Each structure stands twice: as structure tokens, then as C-alpha cells.
Amino acid sequence: MNETFDSIPISFDETIPSESTEHFIGNLSIEISDLDLEVPTSNLWEGTQFTKRQRADTDLDLQSYPIRTSIKTFLIKNDSLIGNCSGSMISSKHALIAKHCLVDFSNDAFLDFDDITVCPVFNNGNKDACFDCATVKKVFYTDDLFSLQEDVVVVELTRGLGQSTGWIGIGFNQENSFFEDKVFHKFTYPRNSIIIDPDIYNGDTLYHSYGVLDRIFPSSLGIQGTLAVTGESGSSIIQVVPEEEIYTSFGVLSFASSLNHRRITRPIFYAFKEAIGVHSTTPATTNNADFDFSLAPNPSSGIFSVRGITNQEDARIIIYDARGRVVFPLTDLKNCGEINIAHFGTGVYFVSVFQGEEVETKKLLLFIS
């Protein structure tokens, strides 16, 4: 890996009490997960209003937004893929994780590995067929690289994974009262731990928990009496308010005790907002590519082809229905030929073609006699 770091100079207006960056649903589908917004009453950590972790795929569609913005990071060492931490996509090419996932603080050195790989919605030991992985190109931090005081970094990726997964925003609010009596969500990859039976978690499965915060301090957010395990570091504490279109990370898990998150403060926010720049700007439409294509025939009886893509070597295709469910997984266009989705029945479908980091989406009408 090209070990590139960038310490970000901080400049901001101290009179602004709160702000957040935009979220983006992504081009994979229009499906948004129906996350529970009520304060939970079961499966709770004792003495809290926060649930114990549960496999996310138990009752959630992992390919829906914002779940698909969750990432697992890997270290590639000696040709082996080693599970590392959790994180979140916060722009088309940037992810938010914990600093200690990348730095060996005992030796004040960058971890000795060949590469860092980021994969969205890795689950049950498998990479999701609808999403690519990417490697880390650059690391942005706000203070001494080897200090745990601000245990949060932004990593720039080699590919724009966020175009398909979407991304959550990052935000800050100076008022502690803002965080009271609100429901926040977490998606993590817990793995083997000497604290908790290692047979429970293997780091290959996405887990979900949610509830109310009760430890609210100027630099941290957490839940009294809870405990994180290895692999969950870097995961976000996310506020979800669908009716206001808010999907925002306000902190990154740093310490195990009390699920202690490094709160995104005003200086951290403006530094990282500068780092992600235009990559966090929501596209005006899903059709943001410099190329075009057509579907023929359209309307179709179920069998059709994609026309007008001159360089099919670099093109991939995915198809989802009107509810946002994937009916044809991400596939190299050169391997497709004629595509048959007649067995999914009459209806409206959406065909997205990716070339590099750009995507174009067309509507396909199916009439099955």
C-alpha cells in the first residue's frame, strides 16, 4: 500500500452550534430499511435502553439503505485476509473508522501490512455479490497520528463504493441535550474475544443493536454497563430520522467499556468535511454518467439486451425491481448476452450499468403474457 497520511488544518466558525453532511441512498436500489425508531424494551443490556447485538440478517435486508453503508475492514498480511474493524461509508470514496484500527500505538508505527481492504455488507463469511471491495488510498486525521485523544480517521478509497451503497452523513451538535432520549443504531463485526466466548462471534457476520445513549460527554458518547468486543471498533453511532431524511454518524466506537464512541466534535467535523469535499455531495439524479445505453426491446416480454456500451470489458450490470430488491446481481456485462428475467413477472424494473465509478440507470417495462 502507498502509506499516505494527511493531517488536516482545522478552520471553522465557532458560532455554528450544529451541522451535518448530506447522506445519499445510493444507486443499487431505492429500498430503505424500516429500522425501529421506538425505544426498545426487550433484549436489553441490564439497566439500559440499548439492545444487545443481534445478527442483522435476522430481520433486516442487508442490501437496503442505510445498512449497506456498513463496512468491514481487512488487513492483507502474508497473502492472508485478516479481519480488522468496522466502519461506515460517508461519501462516494471515503469511510469513517477508528484510528487505532490502522496504527500500532505500542510502537508508534503504522501497522505492518501490505494493504487495507474495505468491503460493504460482508456477511456470514461472504462478500456480497452486489458490491465491490476497495483498498485504502489515503488516511486523514486531525491530531497526532499516534494519539488516542481523537481516535477517529477518514480513509479515502481507490474506488467509489458509495455510488452503489450510498453513504451516511457525519454530524456534530454542541448541545448534550440533543443526544438525550433519541434512538441510535449500530452495525458492527464482532470477532473472537478473550472477554466473551469466542465461539459466539467470528468477525464474519454483521450485527445490529440500537437504543438510547446514557453517557453523553463533550468528547464521547456511550451506554453505561455495555461492552464492545474486538472487531467492533470504528463502527458508527447513527441517528435515523426517515421523515426528515437524516442518516448521520455522530461518533465512532473507540473503547470497549460502555460502548464508548469518540464523539464527532465541531473541529473534527469541519476537518473531515473538508477532506471528503465534493465526494460527499449527493448526485442530483442516479444518472450521472458520461455514457448512455438503451434496452431492447423495451417494453419487453422478459428477454432483452443492453445496447450502446462500446467498452463492455469495463461495464457491469445490476437489475432491481420497483421495491428495490435485486433480481439480477452485479455481473460483468460482457458475460450477459441476452438477459432473461421473465420469471419475475410483469412490472417495472430498473437496469443500472456501471463503468468505473459512474452509473447510468434506465427503466425497463415487462409484460409477461
N, C-alpha and C positions, 0 to 999 in steps of 0.2 A: 504494500500500500504506500502511496505517496503521503507521508505523515505531515499534513499541512494543518497548522493551527492559526487562529486569528483572534486576538484579544480585541474586543470591540470598545471603542471610545464611547462613553455614555453622555448623551446630551438630551435634556428633557425639560418640560415645563412643570415646575413643582406645584403649580396651582391646579393641575388636572387631577381629579380625585379617582378616576377610573377610566379604563379604555380596554378594548379588545380588538383583535384582528378578525377578519372575516373567516367564516367556515365555508366549505364547498362540499356538496353532496357527492360529486364525482360522476364520471361518465359510464361506469359499469352498469348502473341501473338507477331507477328513481325510487327504489324501495327504502323507506326509513323505518328502523326498528321501533317497535312500540315499547320503549323502556318504561319501567314502572316509575311513576313520579310521586307516588304516595309514600309516606314514611313507613318502612317495613315493620312488621310485628312478629315475624317468625324467622327461624334460622339465624338468630342474632348472636353476636358476641355478648357474653354476660355483662349486664349493666349498661348496654349501649343501645342505640337505634341504628346500628350498622350490621349488615348481614355477613355471615361467614362466606368465604368464597365457594362458588358452585360452578361446575362445568358450564361454560357459556352456551354450548350447543344443546344443553338440556331443554331449553325453552326459547332460544333465540336463533335467528338466522344469521350466521356469521358473515354472510356476504352482503348483509344490509348495512346501511349507514346508521350511526357512526361506528359500529362495531368493526367494520373493515378498515378503519383508520388505525387500529391497534397493530403494533409490530412486535416481532421477536428479533432480537439481535443475536448473531452468532460470531464466534471467533474462528477463523480458519488457521489452525496450527498443526504443522507437520502433516498436511494433507487431510486433516480430520476436521469435521464441523462440530464445534463445541458450543452448546447453548450458553448464552450470556445473560442478557437482561430483557426488559420490556420497554416499550416506548409508544409514541403516538406520532402520526403524520400531522404536520402543522402547516404545510404548504405543498406545492406540487413536487418539490425536490428537497424538502427539509423535514427532519424528525426531531422530536424533543425526547431526551433521555437524561439519565443521571451521569454526572461527570465521573464518578467512581467506577462506572462500567468500562471506562476507557483508560484509566490511569492506575498504575501500581503505586499507591501512596507510600508503601513501606520503603520503596527505593527511589521515590520521586522520579518516576520514569513512565513513559508511555508504554503500555503493555506490549510485550514481545510477541507479536503475532504477525502473520502475513497480510491479513485483511479482516475487515469487519463487513459482514453481510446482514442486510435488513430484509425481512420477509413479512408482508402483511398477512394477517389471518392464518398463520401457521397453526395447524390443529391436529391433534391425535397422531403426531409424528409425521405429518404430511404437509407439503407445500400446496397451497390452494391453486388449482389449475387455472383459475381466472385471473390470477395476479402474478406479476413478475417479482423477482427479488432484485436488490441493487446493492452496490458496495458504497462505502463511505468515501467521499472525496475530500471533505474538509470539516474541521471542528471549530465551532465558535464558542468562546467562553467569555465571562465578564470580569473575572478577577484572577488571582494567582492560580495557574493551572493545577498546582499541587495542593491547593487549599480546599478543605471540605466546607468552608463557610458558605459558599454558593455552589452546592452540589447539583448543578444543572447545566447542560450544554445543548446546543443545537448542532446537528450534523447535517451537512449538505451531501446529497446522494448523487451517484453517477447517472441515475435515470429518474425521470419524473413519475414516480409511482403514484403520486397524488392525483394525477389526471384521471385515473380509473378508480382508486379507492376513495377519493375525496380527502378532506382533512378537517380537523377541528381547529378552532381559533385558540389563541392564547390570550390571557387577560389578567388584569390586576384590579383590585379595589382597595383603597386605603382604609375603608371602614370595616372594622372587625364584625360589626353587626350585620354586614352584608352576608356573611357566611353562616349566620345562625338560622336554624330551622329550615334549611334548604336541603334537598336531596341531591347527592353527588354520586356518580358512578365510577367504577374502576374495572379495567380489563388487564389481566396480568398472566404471566407464565411462571408460576411457582415450580421450583425443581428441588431435587434432593436436598435435605437439610438434616443436620445433626440435632436440631431442636425438635423437629416434628418428624414422625415416622417417614423415612424416605420412600416407602412403598406407596404413599398417598400421591405424591407429586413427582413427575419425571421431567418437567420443563417443556414437554412437547404438546401440552394442551392448554387452550385458552380458558381462563376462569373469569368469572364475573362476581362482583359484590357491589353493594350500594347502601346508602343510608345517610344519616345526619352526622356532621362533624361536631365534636365537642371539645377539641383542643385547638383554639384559634389564637395564634400569636402573631406578632408583626412579621416574623420571618418563617413561620411554619404553620401547617395545618395537619390535624390528625384526629385519631379516635382513641380515647383512653381505654386501656385494657386489651387492645388488639395487638397482633404480632404478624409482621410480614415474614416471608421466607425468601431464601436465595432465588434469584430469577425475577422477582417482582420489582426490583429496583428500576427506576426510570419510568414506571407507569404513571399516568396522569390521574389526577382527581378532577373529574369532568362534571360541569354543570350542564344539564339538559333542560331546555325550555322550548319545546317544539313550536308552540303557538307564537313565540317571539323569535323563532329561528336562531336560538342560542345553543351552540355546542362548543363549550370553551373549557380549556385546561387552565386551572388556577394554581397548580403545583405539581411537583414531580417527587415520587417516592424516593427517600434518601436513606432513612434509618428504619430498622425493623420494629423497634419498640413503638407502640401506639400508632403504627402506620404513619410515621412522621414524614410529611411531604415538605420539600423546600418550596415555600410559597413564592410565587412569581410577584416580586415587588415592582414598584414603578421603574427603578433603574434597570432591573433585569428585563422587564417588558420592552422598554424602548430600545435597549441594546439588541434584543433578538428580533424585534420588529424591523430594525434597520438591516439585520443580517438576512432575513428571509425576503425582504423587499418585494419586488413585483411577483415573486413566485407564490405569494400568499393572496394575490388579488383574484377574486372569483371571476372565472370566464363569463362573458356576457351570455353565451349560449354553449351548448355542448358541441356545436360545430365550429371548431376553432382551428381547423387545419388549412394548409395551403393546397391540399389536393382535393379532388372530388371523385365521386364514383356514382354508378347507377345500379339499380337492382332490376333484373329482367327475368321473367315478366313480373310486373307489379301493377295491379293485384296479381296474386299467384295462387295456384291450386296446391301449393306446398313445396314444389321443387323450383328453385331459382338459382341464378348465378350472380356474382358480383362482377361488374364490368367497369372499365375505365382506369383500373390501377395498373400502371405501366411497370412498376417495380414491385412485383409480388414477393420477391425474396425478403423484403423488409416489412411486409404487411401482415397484420394479424386481424382476426375477426372474432366478434362475440355477438350473440343474439339473446335478447331477453324479451319477455312478454310485457303486456301492459301493466302488470302488477310489479314489474321489476325483477321477476325471477329469471335466472339464467336458464335458457333452454338449449343453448349451443355454447359450450365452454370455449374459452380463449384458445384459438387454433391458428397456426400459420396458414395464411390464405393460399399459398402455393399448394397446400395439401388438400384443399377443399373440393375443387371442381364444382360440380352441381351440388347444391345443398338441399337436403330433404328434411323439412320439419313438419310435414303434413300431419304426423301423428299427434301434434299438439293442438290441432283443431282450428276452426275458423276464429279469426280475431286480428287484433292489431299487434304487431311485433316491431322491435327496434333493432336495427343492424348497425353495429359500430365497427369501423375499420380503423386500426391503429397503424401509423407509420412513425417509427421513432417515438417521440414524445407527443405527437399530435394525433388527434382523433376526429373523425367525421361520423355523424350518425344520421341514418335515413330510416323513415317509417316504411314498413312492409305490411301490406294488407293480404291476409289469407282467407280464401273462400273455399272450404272443403265440402264437396258435394256428397 
